[in-house]
């Protein structure tokens, strides 16, 4: 089973992603984050297999978040 963390500050996006993930039997949603800080903390704590990141977010955009997470995890 693969684990997923969602990082988005848009509620409708998170709801849609939750429904999509629920339909995949081999994937489990382990957490959600609304802020960059929260997403990074949860990524360290939960160690998800995948992180779905909103491209435009406060503090870091999605690309910077991926780069930062990759370098620090």
Phi and psi in degrees as GROMACS dihedral restraints (atoms count N, CA, C in turn):
[ dihedral_restraints ]
;  ai    aj    ak    al  type     phi  dphi    fc
    3     4     5     6     1  -100.0    20    10
    4     5     6     7     1   144.2    20    10
    6     7     8     9     1  -107.9    20    10
    7     8     9    10     1   148.1    20    10
    9    10    11    12     1  -132.3    20    10
   10    11    12    13     1   139.3    20    10
   12    13    14    15     1  -116.1    20    10
   13    14    15    16     1   131.2    20    10
   15    16    17    18     1  -101.4    20    10
   16    17    18    19     1   132.1    20    10
   18    19    20    21     1  -123.0    20    10
   19    20    21    22     1   103.9    20    10
   21    22    23    24     1  -158.4    20    10
   22    23    24    25     1   145.3    20    10
   24    25    26    27     1  -101.8    20    10
   25    26    27    28     1     9.0    20    10
   27    28    29    30     1  -104.5    20    10
   28    29    30    31     1   111.7    20    10
   30    31    32    33     1   -58.2    20    10
   31    32    33    34     1   -43.7    20    10
   33    34    35    36     1   -62.9    20    10
   34    35    36    37     1   -34.4    20    10
   36    37    38    39     1   -66.1    20    10
   37    38    39    40     1   -43.8    20    10
   39    40    41    42     1   -63.9    20    10
   40    41    42    43     1   -40.7    20    10
   42    43    44    45     1   -62.1    20    10
   43    44    45    46     1   -47.1    20    10
   45    46    47    48     1   -60.6    20    10
   46    47    48    49     1   -43.1    20    10
   48    49    50    51     1   -65.4    20    10
   49    50    51    52     1   -39.9    20    10
   51    52    53    54     1   -57.1    20    10
   52    53    54    55     1   -48.1    20    10
   54    55    56    57     1   -60.9    20    10
   55    56    57    58     1   -43.5    20    10
   57    58    59    60     1   -63.3    20    10
   58    59    60    61     1   -43.8    20    10
   60    61    62    63     1   -67.5    20    10
   61    62    63    64     1   -37.6    20    10
   63    64    65    66     1   -60.6    20    10
   64    65    66    67     1   -26.3    20    10
   66    67    68    69     1   -82.0    20    10
   67    68    69    70     1    -4.7    20    10
   69    70    71    72     1  -106.6    20    10
   70    71    72    73     1   107.3    20    10
   72    73    74    75     1   -62.4    20    10
   73    74    75    76     1   -25.7    20    10
   75    76    77    78     1   -92.4    20    10
   76    77    78    79     1     7.5    20    10
   78    79    80    81     1  -126.5    20    10
   79    80    81    82     1   137.6    20    10
   81    82    83    84     1  -125.5    20    10
   82    83    84    85     1   134.6    20    10
   84    85    86    87     1   -82.7    20    10
   85    86    87    88     1   118.5    20    10
   87    88    89    90     1  -103.3    20    10
   88    89    90    91     1   -10.9    20    10
   90    91    92    93     1   179.7    20    10
   91    92    93    94     1   165.7    20    10
   93    94    95    96     1  -135.7    20    10
   94    95    96    97     1   147.9    20    10
   96    97    98    99     1  -136.3    20    10
   97    98    99   100     1   143.8    20    10
   99   100   101   102     1  -103.7    20    10
  100   101   102   103     1   -24.8    20    10
  102   103   104   105     1  -119.4    20    10
  103   104   105   106     1   160.9    20    10
  105   106   107   108     1   -61.2    20    10
  106   107   108   109     1   -44.6    20    10
  108   109   110   111     1   -59.6    20    10
  109   110   111   112     1   -47.0    20    10
  111   112   113   114     1   -63.1    20    10
  112   113   114   115     1   -41.0    20    10
  114   115   116   117     1   -62.4    20    10
  115   116   117   118     1   -43.7    20    10
  117   118   119   120     1   -66.4    20    10
  118   119   120   121     1   -41.8    20    10
  120   121   122   123     1   -61.8    20    10
  121   122   123   124     1   -46.0    20    10
  123   124   125   126     1   -66.4    20    10
  124   125   126   127     1   -36.5    20    10
  126   127   128   129     1   -62.0    20    10
  127   128   129   130     1   -42.4    20    10
  129   130   131   132     1   -65.1    20    10
  130   131   132   133     1   -43.9    20    10
  132   133   134   135     1   -73.3    20    10
  133   134   135   136     1   -44.1    20    10
  135   136   137   138     1   -92.2    20    10
  136   137   138   139     1   -23.0    20    10
  138   139   140   141     1    48.0    20    10
  139   140   141   142     1    60.7    20    10
  141   142   143   144     1   -69.2    20    10
  142   143   144   145     1   155.7    20    10
  144   145   146   147     1   -71.7    20    10
  145   146   147   148     1   -34.5    20    10
  147   148   149   150     1  -135.6    20    10
  148   149   150   151     1   148.1    20    10
  150   151   152   153     1  -126.0    20    10
  151   152   153   154     1   122.1    20    10
  153   154   155   156     1   -93.3    20    10
  154   155   156   157     1   117.4    20    10
  156   157   158   159     1  -117.7    20    10
  157   158   159   160     1   130.1    20    10
  159   160   161   162     1   -65.0    20    10
  160   161   162   163     1   135.4    20    10
  162   163   164   165     1   -66.7    20    10
  163   164   165   166     1   -40.5    20    10
  165   166   167   168     1  -110.4    20    10
  166   167   168   169     1   112.8    20    10
  168   169   170   171     1  -141.7    20    10
  169   170   171   172     1   157.4    20    10
  171   172   173   174     1   -64.3    20    10
  172   173   174   175     1   154.2    20    10
  174   175   176   177     1    75.3    20    10
  175   176   177   178     1   -67.1    20    10
  177   178   179   180     1  -118.9    20    10
  178   179   180   181     1   141.9    20    10
  180   181   182   183     1   -79.8    20    10
  181   182   183   184     1   173.9    20    10
  183   184   185   186     1   -57.5    20    10
  184   185   186   187     1   -40.4    20    10
  186   187   188   189     1   -65.6    20    10
  187   188   189   190     1   -45.3    20    10
  189   190   191   192     1   -64.5    20    10
  190   191   192   193     1   -36.8    20    10
  192   193   194   195     1   -62.7    20    10
  193   194   195   196     1   -43.4    20    10
  195   196   197   198     1   -62.7    20    10
  196   197   198   199     1   -46.2    20    10
  198   199   200   201     1   -61.0    20    10
  199   200   201   202     1   -45.8    20    10
  201   202   203   204     1   -64.6    20    10
  202   203   204   205     1   -45.5    20    10
  204   205   206   207     1   -62.8    20    10
  205   206   207   208     1   -42.8    20    10
  207   208   209   210     1   -62.2    20    10
  208   209   210   211     1   -41.5    20    10
  210   211   212   213     1   -72.1    20    10
  211   212   213   214     1   -31.2    20    10
  213   214   215   216     1   -98.5    20    10
  214   215   216   217     1   -21.4    20    10
